[in-house]
Amino acid sequence: MTFLPLIIFICILALAMWISRNNYKNRKYELINNLKDFNKYIEDYYHSMEEDKKEKFISLLNTNWKENFVSILEHKFYYANNVWSIQQQIAKQEELFSELKKFNEDITNL
């Protein structure tokens, strides 16, 4: 009888770890799907621009952003394996998209 509380505690702990692991995996897949959708949105926005604007925008990007942007356009984007890295990728894509949108609006207003 002295082991019963210990066994119950271990069972509760194992259940909590299993639930946490599943939640983490589900969150990872949800973030990856969100990032894929956002990359598709970036690609569609880019293709809706005029050809000369497209070329000018790509020529203005630094090396890292250019590689990132081209990987989106060529559907060769590498999706990270953990939640933190995926969140960092989303933040970078948001920054890239805001620059793309600002560039397109600035050129249009000239």
N, C-alpha and C positions, 0 to 999 in steps of 0.2 A: 504493500500500500504506500510505502514511502516513495516509490518510483512513479506512481500515477501522476502527480503534479508535473514531474519532469517530462514524462512522456507526452502529456497534454501540451506543455510548453514547446517541446520540440516539434510536435505536429502543427501547432499554430505558427511557429517560426517557419517551417517548411512551406506551409500554405502561403504565408505572406511573401516569401521569397519567390515562389512560383508565380503568384499574381503580379508582383513587381516586374519580374522578367518579361512576362507576356505584355504588360503595359508598355515597357520600354521598347520591345520589338514592334508593337503596333504603332507607337509614336514615331519610330524611325521610318516605317513604311509610309505613314501619313505625311511626314515631312518630305520624303523623297518624291511622293506623288505631287505634293504642292510645288516643289522645285521644278519637276518636269513640266507641270502646267505653266509655271511662270516662264520657263525657258521657251516654251511654245509661244506664249504671248509676246515675249521679246522678239522672237523670230518673225512672227506675223507682223508686228509693228515695224520692224526693220524692212520687211519686204513690201510694206505699204508705202514706203518712202520712194522718192524719185531716184533714179539711177545715179545721178551726179552727187546727190546728198549721201547716198550709201558709200560711194567710193571715198568721198571727202571724210566722212565720219571714221571709217576704218583707218584711213591714213593718219588721223589725229590721235588714235589710241596709242598708249604706251605698249611695250612688248607683252607684259603680263595680261593686260586687258584685251589686247588683240588676240592672243592665244585663247583666252577664255571665250571671247565673242565668236571666233571662228569655230571653236569646238561646239558651240551651241548651233551655229548655222549648219555645220556638217553632221550634226547628230552624233558627235563623238565625245560628249560631255561626260566626265567621270564623276559619278555620284559617290560621296563619302560613305563610310560604313558605320559611323556612330552619330548620335544625335547632335553633339556639340559641333562637329565638323560640318554637318549638313546645315545647321543654323548659321554657321560662318559663311557657307556658300550662298545661302539665301541673302544674307546681308550684302555680300559682294555683288550679287546679281541685281539687287535693288539699287545699289550705287551705280552700276553700269547702266541700268535702265533709266535712271533719273538723268544721267548724262546724255543718253541717246535721245530722250524726250526733250531735254533742254536744247540740245543741238538742233533737233528738227524744228522746234518752235522758234528758236533764234534765227535760223536760216529763212524760215517762212516769213518772219516779220521784217526782214531786210528788204 
